[in-house]
Amino acid sequence: MGSAPTPEPEPGPTRGRPARLSRDRTIDEALRLLDEGGLDALTMRRLADALNSQAGALYRYFATKQDLLTAMAEQMLAGCGDVADDPDWAQTVRALAHRLRAALLAHRDGARVYAGTRSIGANTLRFAETAVAALIKADFAPDDAARAMFSIVHFTIGHTLEEQAAASDLADFTPLRRALDPGTYPALAAAGTALTDPSLATHFEFGLTALIDGLRVGVRK
C-alpha cells in the first residue's frame, strides 16, 4: 500500500506576509492612528508604513487625504442614525445630536476629522434621513427640515471641536477666576459659576435645547 496523501493546507493568510490591503482595513488603521497620535500626525506615509505597504498603494482607494478623512467620518457615524421613531420630533433630533457628539468624542480629533467632509455613504445618509424625516413628519417644510438638520449638526460639530480642543485645559480654571474682577467685568463675575463649569455636557445640553426651542417656535408651520 502507498503512503497516505499529504493533506492540503488550511486556507488562510500566508505566514510571514502582511494582511492584504483593503479599503476597510485602511480606514480601520487610519482611525487607530488617529486615536494614537491625533490628526496632525496622521499622514498617508505613516498610514502606509503601519499597513506595511507603499503610500502609492493607498491611492487606489483614496485619491487624496481628504477622501480618506471623508471615509473615516463616514465610518465614525456607523449606527448613529439608528434612533427609534418618537412622536416628538424634538426627542428624535436630540437623540441624533447626542449620538453624533458621542461618535466624534469617541476618537481623538474626531470633530476635526468630520468637519468639512461631504460623505454620501450609507451611515451619513441614514443619519440625515432619520432627522429630516422626523421633522417633515412634524410639519416642517422639506427645505426647512433640511436646514434645521444642518443647524443641529453644525452646532454639534462646533461644540465638539471646542470640547476636544480645550480638553487638556479644563482642569485648572484658576487663571479665569482671577481674571473675573467684579469691578471690571461685573456681568462675567456674576456668571462665573457657568464660565468655570468643567461639564461641557451641560453646556451642550443647554445650547441644544435653545436651538430646538427656537426651531419649535420659529420654523415649524
C-alpha positions in Angstrom: 0.0 0.0 0.0 1.2 3.5 -0.8 1.5 6.2 1.9 -1.4 8.4 2.7 -1.6 11.6 0.6 -0.3 14.8 2.2 -3.4 16.8 3.3 -4.0 20.2 1.6 -3.0 23.2 3.8 -5.8 25.0 5.6 -6.8 28.2 3.8 -5.7 31.4 5.4 -3.1 34.1 5.3 0.4 33.1 4.3 2.8 33.1 7.2 5.2 36.0 7.2 3.1 38.1 4.8 1.2 41.2 5.8 -2.6 41.1 5.6 -4.0 42.0 2.3 -4.6 45.7 1.8 -8.2 46.7 1.5 -10.3 49.9 1.8 -11.9 48.8 5.1 -8.6 47.8 6.6 -7.1 51.1 5.6 -9.9 53.1 7.3 -9.7 51.0 10.4 -5.9 51.5 10.6 -6.3 55.3 10.0 -8.8 55.5 12.9 -6.4 53.6 15.1 -3.5 56.0 14.2 -5.9 59.0 14.8 -6.6 57.8 18.3 -2.9 57.2 18.9 -1.4 60.4 17.6 -4.1 62.8 16.6 -5.0 64.3 13.2 -1.8 66.3 12.7 0.3 63.1 13.0 -1.9 61.2 10.5 -0.1 61.2 7.1 -0.5 58.9 4.1 3.1 57.8 4.5 2.7 56.9 8.2 -0.6 55.1 7.4 1.2 53.1 4.6 4.0 52.2 7.0 1.5 51.0 9.6 -0.1 48.8 6.9 3.3 47.5 5.8 2.6 49.0 2.3 3.6 51.7 0.0 2.0 55.1 0.1 1.1 54.9 -3.6 -0.9 51.8 -2.9 -3.3 53.7 -0.7 -4.3 56.0 -3.6 -6.0 53.0 -5.2 -8.7 53.6 -2.6 -8.4 57.3 -1.7 -7.3 59.8 -4.3 -6.5 62.4 -1.7 -6.1 62.6 2.1 -9.4 64.5 2.2 -11.1 61.4 0.6 -9.6 59.3 3.4 -10.9 61.7 6.0 -14.4 61.6 4.5 -14.3 57.8 4.6 -13.2 58.0 8.3 -16.0 60.4 9.1 -18.5 58.0 7.4 -17.2 55.1 9.5 -17.5 57.1 12.7 -21.2 57.6 12.1 -21.9 53.9 12.0 -25.1 53.3 13.9 -25.7 57.0 14.7 -28.9 57.1 12.6 -30.5 54.1 14.2 -32.7 56.1 16.5 -36.2 54.8 17.4 -39.1 56.8 16.0 -40.5 59.1 18.6 -43.8 61.0 18.3 -42.0 64.2 19.4 -39.6 65.3 16.7 -37.5 67.2 19.3 -36.7 63.9 21.1 -35.6 62.3 17.8 -33.2 65.2 16.8 -31.9 65.5 20.4 -31.0 61.8 20.4 -29.3 62.2 17.0 -27.3 65.1 18.2 -26.2 63.2 21.3 -25.2 60.2 19.2 -23.2 62.4 16.8 -21.4 64.1 19.7 -20.6 60.7 21.3 -19.3 59.4 17.9 -17.0 62.4 17.5 -15.8 62.2 21.1 -15.0 58.5 20.7 -12.0 59.4 18.5 -9.2 61.8 19.2 -9.8 64.9 17.0 -13.0 63.3 15.8 -14.7 66.6 15.2 -11.8 67.9 13.2 -11.9 64.9 11.0 -15.6 65.2 10.5 -15.8 68.9 9.9 -15.9 69.8 6.2 -16.4 66.3 4.9 -19.2 65.6 2.5 -19.8 61.9 2.7 -22.7 60.3 0.7 -22.2 57.0 2.4 -25.0 54.9 4.0 -24.2 55.9 7.6 -24.3 59.6 6.8 -27.4 59.5 4.7 -29.1 57.3 7.2 -28.4 59.8 10.0 -29.7 62.7 7.8 -32.7 60.8 6.6 -33.8 60.0 10.2 -33.5 63.7 11.2 -35.2 65.1 8.1 -38.0 62.5 8.1 -38.8 63.3 11.7 -39.0 67.0 11.0 -41.2 66.6 7.9 -43.5 64.3 9.8 -43.8 67.2 12.4 -45.0 69.5 9.6 -41.7 71.2 8.8 -41.5 72.1 5.1 -38.9 69.7 3.5 -36.4 72.5 2.8 -36.8 73.9 6.4 -36.4 70.3 7.7 -33.0 70.0 5.9 -31.8 73.4 7.1 -32.9 72.5 10.7 -30.9 69.3 10.4 -27.8 71.2 9.2 -28.2 73.7 12.1 -28.2 70.9 14.7 -25.3 69.1 13.0 -23.2 72.3 12.7 -23.9 73.2 16.3 -22.8 69.7 17.5 -19.7 69.8 15.4 -18.7 73.3 16.6 -19.3 72.4 20.2 -17.3 69.2 20.0 -14.5 71.0 18.2 -14.2 73.3 21.1 -14.6 70.5 23.6 -11.8 68.4 22.1 -9.5 71.4 21.6 -9.9 72.5 25.2 -9.7 69.0 26.7 -6.3 69.5 28.1 -7.0 72.8 29.7 -10.2 72.1 31.6 -8.7 71.0 34.8 -7.5 74.4 36.0 -9.8 77.4 36.0 -7.8 79.4 38.4 -6.5 81.9 35.8 -10.0 82.6 34.6 -11.4 83.0 38.1 -8.7 85.5 38.9 -9.4 87.5 35.7 -13.1 87.9 36.5 -12.7 91.1 38.5 -16.3 92.2 39.6 -15.3 95.8 39.3 -14.1 95.5 35.7 -16.3 92.7 34.5 -19.4 92.6 36.7 -21.6 90.6 34.3 -18.9 87.9 33.8 -18.2 87.7 37.5 -21.9 87.1 38.2 -21.8 84.3 35.6 -18.6 82.9 37.0 -20.1 79.6 38.0 -21.2 78.8 34.4 -18.0 80.2 32.9 -15.8 77.9 35.0 -18.1 74.9 34.9 -16.0 71.9 33.6 -19.1 70.0 32.5 -19.2 70.7 28.8 -22.0 68.2 28.6 -24.1 70.7 30.5 -23.2 73.5 28.0 -24.0 71.2 25.1 -27.4 70.3 26.5 -28.3 74.0 27.1 -27.3 75.0 23.6 -29.1 72.1 22.0 -32.3 72.9 24.0 -32.1 76.5 23.0 -31.7 75.6 19.3 -34.6 73.1 19.4 -36.8 75.6 21.2 -36.0 78.1 18.5 -36.9 75.7 15.8 -40.1 74.8 17.5 -41.5 78.3 17.6 -39.7 79.9 14.6 -39.6 77.5 11.7 -42.4 74.9 12.1 -45.5 75.7 10.1 
